[in-house]
Amino acid sequence: MDKIAIRPARAGEAQALSALCFRSKAHWGYDAPFMAQSRASLTITPDLIATGRVLVAVDDRDVALGMASLAPLNDGTWDLLHMFVEPPAIGTGAGRLLFRAITQLALSLGAVRLSIQSDPNAEAFYVRMGARRVGEAPSDAIPGRLLPMLEYTLDDLSRS
């Protein structure tokens, strides 16, 4: 893999990006019942792509290596709704480039901070990018599960 580029998601990619999210989540060894409960939160819809707030990291053959999406919350805070990297692309720099690009997109949309409800396995990545843990929040997919809540201030972009 020589070159990684970031581009907007295209109409018609929802199913492929959903499958990418599912493979990325499953990489951490979650069992089948957990993955089944997580499916809805890992689904990328055509409507989400149509917002223009979904980015895709691709290799030099335009094969998707990862994806990220945003959703507005309130008072300049935006949710990092999805951020997933194909398991073989973990550690290649695709995640770092994707995170930089999604933070730039958020900034261009008027965001001042990102709220990140992280999988426990991804928390260290976000901390390396400059996010800080601000607490825990209940999972929207798995009842009773608490997830790390992180915040990334967009004036911290120089750190990522």
Phi, psi and omega in degrees: 000109185269318189226137175244129178239158176243134179218162174293147174297151181252149173306138180094355181264001187304313182295316180294321179289325175298317179296321176300313179302316182296314179297319181296315179295316182296335179307331184276009172086016178293145182281170184300316178298320177298313182296322178297319178292333183274347189307315183298319182285347179262001184272126176262125183261155174303325179297321177296315178301320182297340179290341184081012183249030176236124178246151181232132171271131182229156175273186184289354174255009182066029174272129183294130177252339182186170179208156177212151179216160182234152171217138179290144174249273179195162174046043178081003178263132177239147179270129167281090190293315178223145170202105184222144179234138176304136182310316179294342181267355178295130180091002181266353185100352180299317180297316179299313179296319180295318178296316177301316182293319182289327177290323176295319177297315179301315179300318180294338179268003177097007179288149173247343178205156173250138171260130184233111172269104192263145163295142179305328181287342181258352184304315181299323177301310182295324177296318176299328179285346178116000178286158176233145179286132180242002179148206178228157178216152178292141176296142175275352182251326187239105180305135178085353180269132176257139181240151175298134173254128180235162177226138177237118179275128188289345173282359177269011186304331182295343181275341187277000000 
